Amino acid sequence: MNSRMKILNATKLAGSITLLTGIMIFIYGVVSGLNSVIGIGIGAIVGAVMFFLMGMFFIATEEMVENTDKGMEIAPNKYRNGLYLVKR
């Protein structure tokens, strides 16, 4: 199993556990009428979604890094006060 699948499975597992916990907290807050518990439940649900999206971002970033061409030499240009130009 490659590293992308490991990251995807870990993200799905942690995100789903957090999402289910957030849904249960939210439902408990609605049933009991506690507004602060409702807010905590909504925060947990949003956190689970953000956690999953960050995992997808890491997977996409790793894929892009593996598929890009590497080896372009960057050399300093003495005429531009410290700015760098790509040597082709």
GIPEDA-V860154 format. One record per backbone hydrogen bond with DSSP energy under -0.5 kcal/mol. CO is the residue of the C=O (numbers start at 1). NH is the residue of the N-H. If there is no record, write none. Layout:
<<CO/NH> <CO/NH>>
//
This chain:
<<2/6> <3/7> <4/8> <5/9> <6/10> <7/11> <8/12> <9/13> <10/14> <11/15> <12/16> <13/17> <14/18> <15/19> <16/20> <17/21> <18/22> <19/23> <20/24> <21/25> <22/26> <23/27> <24/28> <25/29> <26/30> <27/31> <28/32> <29/33> <29/34> <33/35> <34/38> <35/39> <36/40> <37/41> <38/42> <39/43> <40/44> <41/45> <42/46> <43/47> <44/48> <45/49> <46/50> <47/51> <48/52> <49/53> <50/54> <51/55> <52/56> <53/57> <54/58> <55/59> <56/60> <57/61> <58/62> <59/63> <60/64> <61/65> <62/66> <63/67> <64/68> <73/75> <73/87> <75/85> <76/78> <77/80> <77/82> <80/83> <83/77> <85/75> <86/88>>
//
